[in-house]
């Protein structure tokens, strides 16, 4: 069982409150990126797969830099899956 912090979050998640199930993730443009907003309802599967692949590539580079070989491998598999999704729907 996770202990609650003063902010209402748990120690397990770093003390931050978790988002509610209906909360939207911030859009790429809100993070300073120039990507099209893939959180909108009419975003195509290709757009979402492209956005996911891009985000995963950044995480994969970090895992490689810190010699996290298992994470590097697993993220690489997820990148391949996202790229396959883009290609299969094109």
BAFI-3210 file (N, C-alpha, C; in Angstrom, 3 decimals, decimal comma, padded with zeros to 6 digits):
// residues 90
n [1|2|3|4|5|6|7|8|9|10|11|12|13|14|15|16|17|18|19|20|21|22|23|24|25|26|27|28|29|30|31|32|33|34|35|36|37|38|39|40|41|42|43|44|45|46|47|48|49|50|51|52|53|54|55|56|57|58|59|60|61|62|63|64|65|66|67|68|69|70|71|72|73|74|75|76|77|78|79|80|81|82|83|84|85|86|87|88|89|90]
n.u [000,832|000,559|001,822|000,224|001,090|001,538|000,494|-001,464|-000,853|000,783|003,583|004,638|004,241|005,910|004,851|003,143|-000,139|-002,322|-003,604|-007,022|-009,123|-010,381|-008,837|-007,063|-004,048|-001,256|-000,938|001,316|002,043|001,660|003,812|005,811|006,575|006,439|004,691|001,692|-001,429|-002,040|-003,877|-006,445|-009,765|-010,126|-007,647|-005,543|-004,732|-002,193|-000,973|-000,978|000,557|002,974|003,630|003,912|006,068|008,081|008,296|009,084|011,571|013,143|013,168|014,403|016,992|017,853|017,851|019,881|022,094|022,419|023,138|021,082|020,258|018,156|015,812|016,389|016,245|013,534|012,091|012,941|011,626|009,005|009,136|009,528|007,069|005,297|006,176|005,551|002,791|002,260|003,092|001,418|-001,063|-000,881]
n.v [-001,168|002,231|005,111|008,205|011,524|014,959|016,504|014,954|012,991|009,809|008,162|006,301|007,242|009,422|011,471|013,072|014,027|011,760|011,777|012,159|009,640|010,713|012,848|014,870|014,343|016,584|018,503|018,137|020,612|022,219|021,513|022,860|021,880|021,548|019,845|018,528|018,633|015,730|014,835|015,387|014,358|013,625|012,883|011,035|007,517|007,157|009,628|009,597|007,281|008,137|010,260|008,876|007,177|009,089|010,184|007,897|007,394|009,424|008,633|006,196|006,940|008,150|005,915|004,417|006,139|005,994|003,406|001,464|-001,312|-003,228|-001,655|-000,072|-002,001|-002,882|-000,491|-000,022|-002,117|-001,227|001,122|000,038|-001,255|000,945|002,218|000,221|000,262|002,782|002,327|000,240|001,375|003,268]
n.w [000,000|-000,769|000,816|001,582|000,563|001,678|-000,400|-001,412|-003,155|-003,779|-002,229|-003,894|-006,505|-006,576|-005,069|-006,440|-007,443|-009,041|-012,408|-013,332|-014,813|-017,047|-017,793|-020,122|-021,939|-022,213|-025,197|-028,000|-028,995|-026,786|-025,288|-026,442|-028,859|-032,481|-033,603|-035,033|-033,302|-031,787|-030,015|-030,599|-031,530|-034,229|-035,193|-037,300|-037,421|-038,428|-037,877|-035,084|-034,599|-035,728|-034,011|-031,575|-032,232|-032,569|-029,973|-028,582|-029,753|-028,654|-025,958|-026,267|-027,065|-024,680|-022,942|-024,142|-023,800|-021,050|-020,625|-020,372|-021,247|-021,516|-021,441|-023,688|-025,713|-025,466|-025,896|-028,464|-029,786|-029,489|-031,005|-033,546|-033,838|-033,836|-036,177|-038,030|-037,818|-038,903|-041,559|-042,385|-042,594|-044,483]
ca.u [000,000|001,350|001,481|-000,127|001,899|000,730|-000,193|-002,542|-000,313|001,375|005,036|004,944|004,318|006,712|004,127|002,239|-001,485|-002,520|-004,649|-008,249|-009,210|-010,858|-007,962|-006,343|-002,614|-000,942|-000,638|002,712|002,280|001,727|005,134|006,785|006,876|005,696|003,872|000,243|-002,036|-002,537|-004,860|-007,793|-010,528|-010,035|-006,273|-005,474|-003,881|-000,827|-000,462|-000,737|001,697|004,161|003,912|004,398|007,407|008,987|008,503|009,834|012,968|013,814|013,371|015,374|018,317|018,195|018,170|021,188|023,103|022,586|023,429|019,922|020,133|016,838|014,885|016,734|015,693|012,072|011,623|013,186|010,530|007,821|009,341|009,265|005,621|004,681|006,502|004,766|001,410|002,228|003,248|000,284|-002,247|-000,600]
ca.v [000,000|003,449|006,148|009,481|012,687|016,134|017,015|014,049|011,938|008,728|008,091|005,426|008,019|010,622|012,478|013,830|013,490|011,145|012,383|011,386|008,836|011,511|013,985|014,807|014,574|017,847|018,333|018,356|022,043|022,793|021,207|023,639|021,243|022,070|018,761|018,712|018,156|014,374|014,476|015,676|013,154|013,233|012,568|009,731|006,516|007,410|010,775|009,158|006,359|008,948|010,987|007,893|006,758|010,198|010,251|006,715|007,545|010,246|007,801|005,154|007,570|008,295|004,585|004,054|006,986|005,572|001,967|000,693|-002,136|-003,853|-000,595|000,278|-003,053|-002,873|000,724|-000,260|-002,947|-000,367|002,011|-000,776|-001,473|002,210|002,421|-000,757|000,771|003,867|001,763|-000,620|002,186|004,268]
ca.w [000,000|-000,869|001,789|000,974|000,917|002,006|-001,589|-001,784|-004,020|-003,020|-002,321|-005,017|-007,751|-006,378|-004,327|-007,311|-007,582|-010,347|-013,225|-013,384|-016,022|-018,163|-018,063|-021,390|-021,920|-022,882|-026,613|-028,366|-029,148|-025,448|-024,783|-027,184|-030,132|-033,620|-034,133|-035,070|-032,075|-032,004|-028,995|-031,079|-031,861|-035,635|-035,583|-037,951|-036,772|-038,881|-037,121|-033,708|-034,639|-035,980|-032,772|-030,603|-032,655|-032,299|-028,528|-028,181|-030,198|-027,646|-024,774|-026,632|-027,000|-023,260|-022,411|-024,682|-023,155|-019,652|-020,632|-019,936|-022,443|-021,645|-021,847|-025,067|-026,563|-025,418|-026,559|-029,887|-030,285|-029,560|-032,150|-034,736|-033,906|-034,248|-037,589|-038,796|-037,820|-039,892|-042,890|-042,744|-042,801|-045,512]
c.u [000,883|000,865|001,178|000,798|000,976|-000,061|-001,335|-002,090|000,258|002,883|005,437|005,072|005,037|005,986|003,148|000,866|-001,625|-003,642|-005,896|-008,303|-009,626|-009,950|-007,217|-004,864|-002,341|-000,584|000,826|003,005|002,369|003,102|006,201|007,147|006,040|004,811|002,396|-000,351|-002,662|-003,537|-006,286|-008,455|-010,330|-008,604|-006,246|-004,567|-002,416|-000,198|-000,113|000,470|002,998|004,583|004,494|005,819|008,437|009,306|009,353|011,299|013,754|014,118|014,417|016,797|018,768|018,601|019,551|022,303|023,409|022,817|022,313|019,516|018,754|015,801|015,131|016,122|014,167|011,488|011,832|012,089|009,253|007,924|009,033|007,764|004,901|004,945|005,739|003,311|001,277|002,234|002,022|-000,973|-002,082|-001,211]
c.v [001,240|004,471|007,449|010,581|013,849|016,651|016,111|012,940|010,837|008,758|007,247|006,217|009,344|011,746|013,281|013,186|012,876|011,857|011,523|010,674|009,658|012,675|013,787|015,018|015,907|017,585|018,616|019,839|022,732|022,545|021,972|023,036|021,836|020,998|019,125|018,086|016,781|013,940|014,730|014,381|012,688|012,973|011,173|008,787|006,730|008,564|010,367|008,227|007,122|009,690|010,045|007,466|007,842|010,297|009,079|006,809|008,373|009,423|006,717|005,718|007,729|006,956|004,143|004,840|006,539|004,072|001,125|-000,217|-002,782|-002,819|-000,187|-000,733|-002,995|-001,647|000,597|-001,104|-002,123|000,615|001,261|-001,000|-000,211|002,487|001,446|-000,312|001,887|003,297|000,951|000,172|003,196|003,922]
c.w [000,000|000,154|001,065|001,459|001,244|000,818|-002,041|-002,715|-003,153|-003,168|-003,522|-006,311|-007,553|-005,669|-005,162|-007,328|-008,953|-011,082|-013,161|-014,724|-017,230|-018,521|-019,372|-021,149|-022,589|-024,329|-026,872|-028,487|-027,794|-024,828|-025,534|-028,522|-031,250|-034,249|-034,098|-033,806|-032,314|-030,941|-029,461|-031,546|-033,293|-036,108|-036,198|-037,171|-037,168|-038,106|-035,694|-033,659|-034,863|-034,714|-031,717|-030,951|-032,337|-030,807|-028,046|-028,589|-029,192|-026,395|-025,049|-026,575|-025,540|-022,643|-022,887|-023,997|-021,732|-019,511|-020,021|-021,093|-022,594|-022,064|-023,295|-026,040|-026,619|-026,108|-028,062|-030,514|-030,430|-030,731|-033,442|-034,916|-034,370|-035,727|-038,483|-038,892|-038,846|-041,306|-043,329|-043,065|-043,933|-046,849]
res [x|x|x|x|x|x|x|x|x|x|x|x|x|x|x|x|x|x|x|x|x|x|x|x|x|x|x|x|x|x|x|x|x|x|x|x|x|x|x|x|x|x|x|x|x|x|x|x|x|x|x|x|x|x|x|x|x|x|x|x|x|x|x|x|x|x|x|x|x|x|x|x|x|x|x|x|x|x|x|x|x|x|x|x|x|x|x|x|x|x]
***
